[in-house]
Amino acid sequence: MELLPWDEFLKWEPPQVNSIISQGILDAQTKMFIYGKFGSWKSMIAMHTAWCISTGRPWFRIPTVKTPTLYAQFEVPKALLHGRLTKYAASHNSNKPDKLMISTELYKKFDNAYGLNELDKDIAKHMTGGVVILDPLYKIISGNINEAYIVQKILDN
């Protein structure tokens, strides 16, 4: 543990923080959650977020930085997600999401090492750096989503 006197601490200059979604909404190496009750359009917001980040388009009028993005949707069947994304793309045809990867395959549960290793391999193979959007969280947890310990295992990894 490093202990610094007040004066030395104030002389220290923190590293540059890179925002993915401006205004401190999503900075590099941080986490963001979309939370709400059933039917409150969380998955549509997640899809919109993936599109905006991967194309560098504003997210609800807030600037973004074009970043490789994995949108992993585990609740909606592949055919239905294809239809949603096709309609969404048709209304946003000015930007091709060339930095967007899509997955509908649920590897294993991500609160265990095996599932996380499989996800890590695919991320390393297809994209470096970037954003991972997992939708919905309850589908990737083998335990009770209401237990803080179970959710913390995913957040820590």
N, CA, C and O of each residue as an XYZ file, in Angstrom:
628
protein
N       0.849     -1.171      0.000
C       0.000      0.000      0.000
C       0.892      1.231      0.000
O       1.859      1.321      0.757
N       0.549      2.170     -0.859
C       1.311      3.403     -0.955
C       0.639      4.488     -0.104
O      -0.564      4.722     -0.209
N       1.429      5.128      0.722
C       0.941      6.243      1.537
C       1.626      7.511      1.058
O       2.853      7.567      0.982
N       0.847      8.520      0.739
C       1.402      9.778      0.244
C       0.965     10.928      1.136
O      -0.201     11.016      1.521
N       1.895     11.802      1.460
C       1.482     13.020      2.161
C       0.592     13.858      1.247
O       0.661     13.740      0.024
N      -0.219     14.681      1.832
C      -1.178     15.512      1.107
C      -0.544     16.263     -0.058
O      -1.075     16.238     -1.168
N       0.574     16.926      0.177
C       1.227     17.717     -0.872
C       1.652     16.851     -2.053
O       1.468     17.236     -3.208
N       2.218     15.687     -1.765
C       2.654     14.793     -2.841
C       1.462     14.245     -3.611
O       1.512     14.108     -4.833
N       0.392     13.932     -2.889
C      -0.802     13.431     -3.552
C      -1.352     14.467     -4.531
O      -1.776     14.111     -5.630
N      -1.349     15.717     -4.153
C      -1.849     16.764     -5.039
C      -0.952     16.979     -6.249
O      -1.425     17.436     -7.289
N       0.334     16.660     -6.133
C       1.261     16.777     -7.265
C       1.072     15.642     -8.272
O       1.408     15.783     -9.448
N       0.535     14.527     -7.802
C       0.317     13.366     -8.674
C      -0.700     13.718     -9.752
O      -1.725     14.340     -9.472
N      -0.408     13.315    -10.987
C      -1.320     13.562    -12.090
C      -1.929     12.240    -12.538
O      -1.215     11.338    -12.976
N      -3.252     12.127    -12.428
C      -3.899     10.877    -12.843
C      -3.779     10.678    -14.348
O      -3.647     11.645    -15.098
N      -3.826      9.415    -14.794
C      -3.757      9.152    -16.233
C      -5.008      9.681    -16.934
O      -6.047      9.890    -16.308
N      -4.887      9.889    -18.230
C      -6.000     10.336    -19.057
C      -7.113      9.289    -19.026
O      -6.841      8.104    -19.218
N      -8.343      9.697    -18.790
C      -9.491      8.800    -18.810
C     -10.173      8.951    -20.169
O     -10.571     10.050    -20.553
N     -10.300      7.853    -20.880
C     -10.936      7.877    -22.189
C     -12.404      7.523    -22.059
O     -12.753      6.471    -21.522
N     -13.257      8.395    -22.546
C     -14.695      8.138    -22.521
C     -15.112      7.407    -23.780
O     -14.633      7.698    -24.876
N     -16.009      6.456    -23.606
C     -16.632      5.787    -24.740
C     -17.964      6.483    -25.026
O     -18.283      6.797    -26.172
N     -18.732      6.716    -23.961
C     -19.910      7.584    -24.025
C     -19.572      8.773    -23.141
O     -19.326      8.615    -21.945
N     -19.560      9.951    -23.723
C     -19.090     11.164    -23.038
C     -19.845     11.463    -21.758
O     -20.805     10.784    -21.392
N     -19.374     12.507    -21.093
C     -19.964     13.033    -19.873
C     -19.900     12.039    -18.715
O     -20.729     12.080    -17.806
N     -18.907     11.145    -18.755
C     -18.716     10.197    -17.665
C     -19.748      9.091    -17.615
O     -19.840      8.385    -16.611
N     -20.531      8.918    -18.675
C     -21.556      7.874    -18.672
C     -20.924      6.501    -18.821
O     -21.309      5.569    -18.115
N     -19.957      6.356    -19.730
C     -19.230      5.094    -19.873
C     -17.788      5.410    -20.239
O     -17.495      5.791    -21.372
N     -16.898      5.250    -19.281
C     -15.477      5.442    -19.513
C     -14.830      4.081    -19.757
O     -15.379      3.049    -19.372
N     -13.661      4.083    -20.399
C     -12.930      2.841    -20.637
C     -12.680      2.144    -19.303
O     -12.394      2.795    -18.297
N     -12.787      0.838    -19.302
C     -12.539     -0.034    -18.148
C     -13.524      0.205    -17.002
O     -13.184     -0.009    -15.838
N     -14.735      0.646    -17.324
C     -15.773      0.775    -16.316
C     -16.987     -0.050    -16.745
O     -16.989     -0.653    -17.819
N     -17.999     -0.071    -15.913
C     -19.208     -0.840    -16.186
C     -20.410      0.082    -16.180
O     -20.440      1.095    -15.481
N     -21.403     -0.293    -16.977
C     -22.657      0.441    -17.020
C     -23.777     -0.585    -17.023
O     -23.686     -1.603    -17.710
N     -24.826     -0.329    -16.268
C     -25.976     -1.228    -16.212
C     -27.219     -0.516    -16.690
O     -27.431      0.663    -16.403
N     -28.033     -1.245    -17.419
C     -29.361     -0.771    -17.784
C     -30.320     -1.629    -16.970
O     -30.327     -2.854    -17.092
N     -31.119     -0.984    -16.150
C     -31.987     -1.698    -15.237
C     -33.408     -1.175    -15.357
O     -33.617      0.027    -15.517
N     -34.370     -2.055    -15.282
C     -35.769     -1.650    -15.310
C     -36.662     -2.859    -15.279
O     -36.200     -3.994    -15.396
N     -37.948     -2.610    -15.119
C     -38.897     -3.715    -15.033
C     -39.124     -4.334    -16.404
O     -38.716     -3.778    -17.423
N     -39.773     -5.480    -16.419
C     -40.098     -6.202    -17.636
C     -40.849     -5.283    -18.597
O     -41.776     -4.578    -18.198
N     -40.445     -5.297    -19.856
C     -41.141     -4.525    -20.877
C     -40.781     -3.050    -20.923
O     -41.481     -2.262    -21.559
N     -39.699     -2.667    -20.259
C     -39.333     -1.246    -20.234
C     -38.292     -0.889    -21.297
O     -37.642      0.151    -21.190
N     -38.126     -1.716    -22.299
C     -37.272     -1.469    -23.458
C     -35.772     -1.535    -23.146
O     -34.973     -0.907    -23.839
N     -35.386     -2.282    -22.120
C     -33.966     -2.412    -21.786
C     -33.173     -3.009    -22.945
O     -32.095     -2.519    -23.281
N     -33.708     -4.066    -23.557
C     -32.983     -4.716    -24.656
C     -32.880     -3.807    -25.875
O     -31.875     -3.842    -26.585
N     -33.890     -3.006    -26.123
C     -33.824     -2.063    -27.242
C     -32.778     -0.979    -26.963
O     -32.062     -0.553    -27.869
N     -32.697     -0.540    -25.712
C     -31.663      0.437    -25.348
C     -30.281     -0.194    -25.470
O     -29.338      0.459    -25.919
N     -30.154     -1.463    -25.072
C     -28.866     -2.158    -25.203
C     -28.470     -2.262    -26.672
O     -27.311     -2.030    -27.019
N     -29.423     -2.609    -27.540
C     -29.147     -2.706    -28.973
C     -28.745     -1.334    -29.531
O     -27.786     -1.228    -30.296
N     -29.470     -0.306    -29.150
C     -29.154      1.057    -29.588
C     -27.761      1.471    -29.099
O     -26.995      2.093    -29.836
N     -27.450      1.126    -27.872
C     -26.138      1.443    -27.299
C     -25.034      0.763    -28.100
O     -24.024      1.386    -28.427
N     -25.227     -0.519    -28.415
C     -24.234     -1.254    -29.210
C     -24.030     -0.592    -30.570
O     -22.896     -0.428    -31.020
N     -25.120     -0.214    -31.219
C     -25.038      0.425    -32.533
C     -24.292      1.754    -32.447
O     -23.396      2.027    -33.245
N     -24.670      2.572    -31.475
C     -24.060      3.901    -31.350
C     -22.568      3.816    -31.067
O     -21.770      4.516    -31.689
N     -22.192      2.949    -30.118
C     -20.776      2.831    -29.766
C     -19.976      2.266    -30.941
O     -18.869      2.731    -31.216
N     -20.525      1.275    -31.629
C     -19.771      0.640    -32.719
C     -19.661      1.519    -33.958
O     -18.790      1.291    -34.798
N     -20.525      2.516    -34.083
C     -20.465      3.409    -35.244
C     -19.953      4.800    -34.892
O     -19.648      5.595    -35.781
N     -19.859      5.096    -33.597
C     -19.436      6.421    -33.178
C     -20.552      7.464    -33.266
O     -20.290      8.664    -33.195
N     -21.790      7.004    -33.420
C     -22.939      7.919    -33.460
C     -23.278      8.385    -32.044
O     -22.966      7.689    -31.077
N     -23.899      9.530    -31.911
C     -24.323      9.977    -30.577
C     -25.320      8.999    -29.955
O     -26.158      8.415    -30.642
N     -25.209      8.842    -28.664
C     -26.098      7.989    -27.877
C     -27.053      8.917    -27.134
O     -26.657      9.567    -26.166
N     -28.291      8.982    -27.571
C     -29.264      9.916    -26.995
C     -28.684     11.338    -26.940
O     -28.770     12.025    -25.922
N     -28.094     11.751    -28.066
C     -27.478     13.071    -28.266
C     -26.175     13.269    -27.492
O     -25.645     14.380    -27.465
N     -25.662     12.245    -26.878
C     -24.404     12.332    -26.134
C     -23.311     11.722    -27.003
O     -23.476     10.600    -27.482
N     -22.193     12.427    -27.224
C     -21.145     11.913    -28.106
C     -20.566     10.572    -27.635
O     -20.458     10.302    -26.439
N     -20.205      9.758    -28.607
C     -19.526      8.492    -28.339
C     -18.235      8.444    -29.147
O     -18.037      9.225    -30.077
N     -17.367      7.521    -28.778
C     -16.147      7.253    -29.529
C     -16.325      5.887    -30.197
O     -16.658      4.907    -29.530
N     -16.106      5.825    -31.499
C     -16.263      4.573    -32.239
C     -15.352      3.509    -31.629
O     -14.132      3.665    -31.589
N     -15.968      2.429    -31.157
C     -15.254      1.414    -30.384
C     -15.747      0.029    -30.789
O     -16.948     -0.158    -30.983
N     -14.842     -0.951    -30.922
C     -15.304     -2.326    -31.169
C     -16.276     -2.752    -30.073
O     -16.030     -2.530    -28.888
N     -17.390     -3.370    -30.489
C     -18.449     -3.711    -29.549
C     -18.961     -5.121    -29.823
O     -19.201     -5.499    -30.970
N     -19.123     -5.889    -28.749
C     -19.781     -7.195    -28.819
C     -21.148     -7.033    -28.184
O     -21.260     -6.653    -27.018
N     -22.187     -7.323    -28.953
C     -23.553     -7.313    -28.431
C     -23.997     -8.758    -28.331
O     -24.310     -9.394    -29.337
N     -24.022     -9.272    -27.110
C     -24.415    -10.660    -26.858
C     -25.823    -10.658    -26.282
O     -26.033    -10.264    -25.135
N     -26.786    -11.101    -27.086
C     -28.195    -11.107    -26.707
C     -28.619    -12.564    -26.527
O     -28.669    -13.330    -27.489
N     -28.922    -12.933    -25.291
C     -29.194    -14.331    -24.973
C     -30.670    -14.630    -24.727
O     -31.019    -15.773    -24.432
N     -31.526    -13.652    -24.839
C     -32.943    -13.866    -24.540
C     -33.780    -13.971    -25.811
O     -34.704    -14.780    -25.891
N     -33.453    -13.155    -26.791
C     -34.212    -13.111    -28.040
C     -33.635    -14.154    -29.002
O     -32.420    -14.200    -29.188
N     -34.476    -14.990    -29.616
C     -33.965    -15.965    -30.592
C     -33.240    -15.266    -31.742
O     -33.536    -14.119    -32.079
N     -32.295    -15.977    -32.329
C     -31.456    -15.412    -33.390
C     -32.285    -14.814    -34.523
O     -31.978    -13.718    -34.990
N     -33.326    -15.508    -34.973
C     -34.149    -15.012    -36.076
C     -34.862    -13.708    -35.701
O     -34.940    -12.788    -36.514
N     -35.373    -13.631    -34.491
C     -36.048    -12.418    -34.045
C     -35.068    -11.255    -33.918
O     -35.375    -10.127    -34.303
N     -33.882    -11.542    -33.374
C     -32.860    -10.498    -33.255
C     -32.437    -10.013    -34.643
O     -32.222     -8.818    -34.848
N     -32.322    -10.933    -35.585
C     -31.983    -10.568    -36.961
C     -33.019     -9.591    -37.510
O     -32.661     -8.590    -38.131
N     -34.285     -9.874    -37.288
C     -35.339     -8.984    -37.749
C     -35.262     -7.608    -37.103
O     -35.416     -6.588    -37.775
N     -35.025     -7.585    -35.799
C     -34.906     -6.306    -35.087
C     -33.738     -5.478    -35.623
O     -33.876     -4.287    -35.899
N     -32.591     -6.134    -35.763
C     -31.406     -5.413    -36.226
C     -31.545     -4.957    -37.673
O     -31.049     -3.893    -38.043
N     -32.218     -5.758    -38.487
C     -32.444     -5.377    -39.878
C     -33.311     -4.126    -39.950
O     -33.000     -3.206    -40.706
N     -34.386     -4.077    -39.181
C     -35.250     -2.883    -39.141
C     -34.486     -1.686    -38.586
O     -34.589     -0.576    -39.108
N     -33.723     -1.920    -37.530
C     -32.963     -0.826    -36.928
C     -31.960     -0.273    -37.940
O     -31.835      0.941    -38.103
N     -31.249     -1.170    -38.616
C     -30.239     -0.747    -39.598
C     -30.873      0.038    -40.741
O     -30.282      0.999    -41.232
N     -32.063     -0.360    -41.166
C     -32.732      0.337    -42.267
C     -33.033      1.789    -41.907
O     -33.024      2.662    -42.775
N     -33.294      2.042    -40.645
C     -33.590      3.412    -40.248
C     -32.332      4.191    -39.867
O     -32.402      5.388    -39.588
N     -31.188      3.517    -39.854
C     -29.905      4.161    -39.531
C     -28.879      3.833    -40.607
O     -27.729      3.521    -40.300
N     -29.297      3.904    -41.867
C     -28.447      3.433    -42.960
C     -27.238      4.306    -43.249
O     -26.420      3.956    -44.100
N     -27.107      5.426    -42.565
C     -25.967      6.297    -42.858
C     -24.672      5.785    -42.213
O     -23.584      6.220    -42.589
N     -24.778      4.887    -41.272
C     -23.599      4.366    -40.593
C     -23.607      2.840    -40.589
O     -24.521      2.222    -40.042
N     -22.596      2.239    -41.194
C     -22.465      0.789    -41.147
C     -21.707      0.426    -39.869
O     -20.645      0.988    -39.604
N     -22.234     -0.495    -39.083
C     -21.557     -0.858    -37.829
C     -20.408     -1.838    -38.066
O     -20.508     -3.013    -37.712
N     -19.326     -1.355    -38.660
C     -18.209     -2.229    -39.006
C     -17.412     -2.689    -37.785
O     -16.526     -3.534    -37.912
N     -17.709     -2.156    -36.626
C     -17.022     -2.580    -35.405
C     -17.977     -3.293    -34.452
O     -17.736     -3.332    -33.245
N     -19.069     -3.860    -34.994
C     -20.077     -4.528    -34.166
C     -20.075     -6.028    -34.425
O     -20.209     -6.472    -35.565
N     -19.925     -6.797    -33.360
C     -20.019     -8.258    -33.411
C     -21.285     -8.654    -32.665
O     -21.618     -8.051    -31.645
N     -21.992     -9.664    -33.166
C     -23.246    -10.118    -32.577
C     -23.097    -11.569    -32.152
O     -22.497    -12.374    -32.864
N     -23.644    -11.901    -30.991
C     -23.706    -13.293    -30.552
C     -25.062    -13.558    -29.931
O     -25.592    -12.731    -29.187
N     -25.621    -14.725    -30.244
C     -26.849    -15.159    -29.606
C     -26.633    -16.501    -28.909
O     -27.577    -17.096    -28.389
N     -25.392    -16.970    -28.900
C     -25.076    -18.261    -28.289
C     -24.690    -18.074    -26.834
O     -23.774    -17.317    -26.511
N     -25.390    -18.762    -25.976
C     -25.062    -18.722    -24.564
C     -23.978    -19.762    -24.323
O     -24.238    -20.964    -24.381
N     -22.768    -19.298    -24.055
C     -21.617    -20.176    -23.874
C     -21.897    -21.130    -22.709
O     -22.400    -22.238    -22.894
N     -21.582    -20.701    -21.597
C     -21.886    -21.333    -20.317
C     -22.229    -20.179    -19.407
O     -22.131    -19.020    -19.809
N     -22.619    -20.470    -18.216
C     -22.916    -19.390    -17.279
C     -21.620    -18.662    -16.959
O     -20.579    -19.295    -16.784
N     -21.676    -17.328    -16.880
C     -20.476    -16.525    -16.741
C     -20.046    -16.298    -15.300
O     -19.059    -15.604    -15.053
N     -20.769    -16.871    -14.345
C     -20.284    -16.755    -12.976
C     -19.419    -17.964    -12.613
O     -19.188    -18.241    -11.436
N     -18.946    -18.678    -13.634
C     -17.948    -19.727    -13.419
C     -16.817    -19.532    -14.423
O     -16.986    -18.883    -15.455
N     -15.690    -20.092    -14.105
C     -14.478    -19.844    -14.898
C     -14.614    -20.324    -16.336
O     -14.135    -19.652    -17.249
N     -15.257    -21.474    -16.565
C     -15.328    -22.023    -17.914
C     -16.060    -21.079    -18.862
O     -15.570    -20.806    -19.958
N     -17.209    -20.583    -18.464
C     -17.970    -19.682    -19.322
C     -17.206    -18.416    -19.646
O     -17.219    -17.945    -20.783
N     -16.544    -17.868    -18.649
C     -15.767    -16.648    -18.873
C     -14.585    -16.908    -19.785
O     -14.250    -16.059    -20.610
N     -13.938    -18.076    -19.654
C     -12.816    -18.398    -20.534
C     -13.267    -18.494    -21.992
O     -12.560    -18.034    -22.890
N     -14.430    -19.084    -22.232
C     -14.944    -19.189    -23.596
C     -15.236    -17.805    -24.173
O     -14.910    -17.524    -25.326
N     -15.843    -16.955    -23.373
C     -16.113    -15.582    -23.823
C     -14.808    -14.847    -24.101
O     -14.681    -14.166    -25.119
N     -13.840    -14.981    -23.201
C     -12.534    -14.331    -23.386
C     -11.861    -14.775    -24.680
O     -11.282    -13.948    -25.384
N     -11.927    -16.064    -25.004
C     -11.314    -16.570    -26.240
C     -11.939    -15.919    -27.464
O     -11.233    -15.498    -28.380
N     -13.266    -15.837    -27.477
C     -13.935    -15.235    -28.628
C     -13.636    -13.748    -28.743
O     -13.443    -13.237    -29.846
N     -13.597    -13.059    -27.623
C     -13.277    -11.635    -27.652
C     -11.858    -11.429    -28.178
O     -11.631    -10.559    -29.018
N     -10.904    -12.221    -27.691
C      -9.518    -12.107    -28.147
C      -9.396    -12.421    -29.636
O      -8.589    -11.805    -30.332
N     -10.182    -13.366    -30.127
C     -10.126    -13.778    -31.525
C     -10.718    -12.723    -32.463
O     -10.193    -12.506    -33.555
N     -11.797    -12.071    -32.050
C     -12.538    -11.201    -32.960
C     -12.392     -9.700    -32.714
O     -12.691     -8.898    -33.598
N     -11.936     -9.318    -31.526
C     -11.843     -7.884    -31.254
C     -10.846     -7.627    -30.132
O     -10.729     -8.416    -29.194
N     -10.139     -6.523    -30.242
C      -9.237     -6.113    -29.174
C      -9.772     -4.839    -28.555
O     -10.183     -3.913    -29.254
N      -9.760     -4.808    -27.252
C     -10.343     -3.660    -26.562
C     -11.827     -3.613    -26.825
O     -12.377     -4.507    -27.469
N     -12.457     -2.615    -26.351
C     -13.844     -2.442    -26.718
C     -14.830     -2.670    -25.600
O     -14.483     -2.727    -24.420
N     -16.075     -2.799    -26.019
C     -17.211     -2.876    -25.117
C     -17.898     -4.219    -25.296
O     -18.049     -4.705    -26.417
N     -18.309     -4.812    -24.194
C     -19.077     -6.053    -24.207
C     -20.431     -5.758    -23.580
O     -20.507     -5.317    -22.433
N     -21.498     -6.000    -24.330
C     -22.858     -5.807    -23.832
C     -23.482     -7.184    -23.684
O     -23.635     -7.910    -24.666
N     -23.843     -7.544    -22.457
C     -24.455     -8.835    -22.155
C     -25.917     -8.588    -21.808
O     -26.223     -7.885    -20.845
N     -26.816     -9.165    -22.595
C     -28.242     -8.897    -22.421
C     -29.034    -10.190    -22.532
O     -28.984    -10.863    -23.561
N     -29.761    -10.542    -21.481
C     -29.888     -9.957    -20.153
C     -28.975    -10.669    -19.158
O     -28.536    -11.797    -19.386
N     -28.709     -9.997    -18.076
C     -27.790    -10.517    -17.063
C     -28.301    -11.808    -16.426
O     -27.505    -12.707    -16.156
N     -29.593    -11.922    -16.180
C     -30.105    -13.102    -15.478
C     -29.890    -14.392    -16.261
O     -29.850    -15.469    -15.665
N     -29.752    -14.309    -17.578
C     -29.548    -15.505    -18.394
C     -28.135    -16.072    -18.274
O     -27.906    -17.229    -18.625
N     -27.196    -15.282    -17.789
C     -25.812    -15.741    -17.757
C     -25.325    -16.064    -16.352
O     -24.133    -16.283    -16.135
N     -26.252    -16.092    -15.398
C     -25.897    -16.392    -14.015
C     -26.541    -17.713    -13.620
O     -27.740    -17.907    -13.821
N     -25.753    -18.617    -13.061
C     -26.316    -19.896    -12.639
C     -26.997    -19.797    -11.280
O     -27.868    -20.607    -10.961
N     -26.609    -18.816    -10.483
C     -27.218    -18.636     -9.166
C     -28.359    -17.644     -9.209
O     -28.865    -17.304    -10.279
N     -28.755    -17.189     -8.049
C     -29.852    -16.236     -7.897
C     -29.349    -14.822     -8.183
O     -28.425    -14.347     -7.523
N     -29.943    -14.159     -9.150
C     -29.503    -12.814     -9.535
C     -29.690    -11.802     -8.407
O     -29.105    -10.719     -8.443
N     -30.489    -12.142     -7.419
C     -30.706    -11.245     -6.286
C     -29.642    -11.387     -5.200
O     -29.641    -10.632     -4.228
N     -28.745    -12.343     -5.361
C     -27.668    -12.530     -4.390
C     -26.450    -11.719     -4.839
O     -25.904    -11.931     -5.922
N     -26.047    -10.800     -3.990
C     -24.940     -9.899     -4.325
C     -23.663    -10.666     -4.658
O     -22.930    -10.267     -5.563
N     -23.383    -11.754     -3.951
C     -22.155    -12.528     -4.184
C     -22.107    -13.064     -5.621
O     -21.062    -13.009     -6.268
N     -23.219    -13.572     -6.112
C     -23.267    -14.148     -7.460
C     -23.019    -13.055     -8.511
O     -22.217    -13.244     -9.425
N     -23.693    -11.941     -8.382
C     -23.520    -10.846     -9.341
C     -22.102    -10.291     -9.250
O     -21.504     -9.949    -10.270
N     -21.568    -10.198     -8.050
C     -20.216     -9.665     -7.862
C     -19.165    -10.515     -8.581
O     -18.165     -9.982     -9.060
N     -19.382    -11.835     -8.661
C     -18.439    -12.699     -9.384
C     -18.335    -12.292    -10.849
O     -17.239    -12.285    -11.411
N     -19.437    -11.958    -11.462
C     -19.402    -11.521    -12.867
C     -18.744    -10.152    -12.970
O     -17.913     -9.922    -13.848
N     -19.112     -9.250    -12.080
C     -18.543     -7.903    -12.139
C     -17.040     -7.933    -11.941
O     -16.316     -7.197    -12.611
N     -16.557     -8.771    -11.032
C     -15.125     -8.867    -10.777
C     -14.383     -9.439    -11.969
O     -13.227     -9.087    -12.203
N     -15.019    -10.305    -12.717
C     -14.371    -10.923    -13.875
C     -14.515    -10.084    -15.115
O     -14.025    -10.464    -16.178
